[in-house]
Amino acid sequence: MFMGLINKIKIQIFFINIRIIINDFVLDTLALFDTGPDSNSISKGLVPTKFFEKTLEKVSTTNGSKLKINCKLSIAIIENQDLRINTNFLLVKILKNEVILGTPFIRALFPLQISREGITTNHLGRKITFNFSTKPISRNINFIEKKISQINFLKEKVSFNNIQLQLKKPQLTEKIQTLLQHIQSTICSNLPHAFWN
C-alpha cells in the first residue's frame, strides 16, 4: 500500500571512464560500477574474440533469469593513472551496459571511498580517483503504473486473440467470402485484375 504512494526516488548509478588493456589491445569505455554482481561483465563485440576462452561459468540476473555465458576474458588490466588492476570479464551476449564492474574489481580497490566526484583508492601512497561521468538520476518507481500498463498490454493481446478465433469460425469465413465475391463482381467489374488469386 505504501509503495503506491512513492512516485520517484533519486538513485546514484555510478558510471566511470576506464581503460581496459589486453596484450596490445586497448579499449577506452564507460563502465557501470555495480556492487551487486559477483563478476565483471563485458558485451560481445567490444574486444576481439581471440582474447577469450571457453568457460562453463553460470550467471544469473537479479530477477533470477540465466545469462548465456560461453566465453571468459581471463587476463585483462584496468588502468587509471598509475594504477593497473588485473581482473577478468565474462562475455555476455546481451548486456544493458557495455561493461559492468562487479565484486572482483571492487575488491581490488579496497579500501575505497565513494564521494560525489568518484571512487577513490590509495596506491603507493597516492590517491587514485575513478571519476563519475553521471549525476544522480530520478527513477519512477510507481509499481502500480507499471502493472496497469502490463494489464493493458495483456488485454490488447486477449482482444487480438479473440478476433483471430472469430475469424476462423465457418459462418464468418463464409460471410467474408460472399462479400469478397460481391466486391469482385460489382465494384471491380471494370478492373478484372484488381484482386489477385
N, C-alpha and C positions, 0 to 999 in steps of 0.2 A: 504494500500500500504506500509506504513512504517513498519508495523508489520512483513511483509515478509522479511525485511532486518535484523531483530534481530534474531539471532540463539540461543544464550544461555544467561541466566542470573544467577546470584548467589542468592540463597534464603536461608534463615535460617529456618530450621524445628527444632523446639525445642522439643527434647526428653529428659525426665528426669526420673531418677530412683525414684520410690515411693514405699511405703509400705501401703497397704490397710488392715485395720483391721475391721472385722465384728464379734462381740462377741469373740469367741475363735479361729476364722479362721483368718490366716494371709497370705497375698499374696504380695510377693516382685516382682515387674514387671516394665517394661518400659512403660512410658505413653507419648502420644503426648500432649504437652501444646499448645492449639489452641484457639486463641482469637475469632474465628468465631462462634462456636456452642453455642446455648443457654442452653445446658445441658451437663452433663458429661455422657459418654457412656462407656460400658464395653461389651466385646464379650461374647457370650454364651459359657459356659464350663469352665470359669476361677474361678467362685465362685459357691459353692453348691446351688442348686435351692431352698433349704429350707429357704434361707435368702431372697428370692424375693417374691414380692406380685404382684397381677394383677394390671394393670393400663390401662387407656384409652388414655393416652397421645399420641400425634401425633408429629412426627419429619420428617422434610424434609431435603434432602441433598442440597448442594449449587446449583446443577443443577435443583432442584425442584422436584426430584423424592421422593416418600414417603418411609421411612424406616419402616419395620414392628416392632412394639413395643408391646409386650404383658405384660412385667414384669418390675418392678422397684425395685431397692435396695434403701430403704428409709434411712437406718441408716448405714453409713459407716464412717470410720475415715481414713484420710490420715495422716500418721505420718512421720515426718522428724526431727531428733534430738529431742528437747523437744516440738516441735510444733505439735499439734493434731488438724486437721481441720475436723469438722463434715460436711459431704456432702452426696449427693445421686447420684445414677447412673441409667441410663436406660439400660436395657438389649437389645442388638442389635444382631440379629442372624448372620448377615454377616457384618463384620466391617473390614476395611483395616488395622487399628491398633488395637491392643488388648484393649487398654484403651485410651480414649480421655478425657482430662480435659478441659472443656469449661468455660463459664462465671461464674457458681456458685463457682468453685474453684478459679478463678482469683479474684473475688470479695472478697473472704475470705483472700486473701493475701494483699489486698490494705492497705497502699501504698506499692508498689513494685518497684524494679529496675531490669532492664534486662541488663546484661553485657555479655562479651564473655564467662565467666565462668558459668553463670547460672542466675536464678531468685532469687533475694534476698528480704527478708522482715524483719521487726523488730518484735520481740515477747518478751515481758517483758524485753525490753532494750537490747536484744541480736540480732545479725544479724543471720538469718537462711537462708541458701542458698540451693536451689534445683539445683544441678549441672547438666549441659547439658551433654548428653552422645554422641552427634554427633557434627560434624563440619559443616559449611555451605556446601551445595552441589550444583552442577551445574545441571540445568534442561534445556532440549531442548524445546524451546517454538515456534519453527518454525511451525506455524499452516498450512502453505501450504503443507509441507511434510506429515503432519497427514491427511490432506484432500485427497492428492494424493493416499496415502496408502488406505484410505477408498474407494475411487473411484475404485482402482484396485480390491479390495475385491468384490465390487458390480459387476464389470464387470465379474469377475470369476463366481459369483453366477448366473448372467444372462446367461452366456455361458452354465453353467451346466444345468440350467432350459431349455434352448433351445434344448440341446441334449436329455433331458428326453422327451420333447414334440415330437421330431423327432422319437424317438424310439417307440412311441405309434402309429405312422402312419401305416395303414394296409399294404402299399406297402413294407415298410422297415421290418415290422414284418414277412411278407411272405418271403422276401429275406433271413432273418436270419434263418428262419425255413428250407428253402431249403438248405442253406449252412450247417446247423447242420445235416440234413439228409445225405447230401453228405459225410461229415466227418465220420458220423457213418457207412455208407455203404462201403466206400472205405478205409479210413485210419485206422479205428478201427475194421475192419472185423476180424482180428486175436484176438482181445480182446473184446468179446461181452459185457462185463460188464464195459467198460470204461466210459460210460455215464449212470448215474442213473436216473430213472424216478422220 
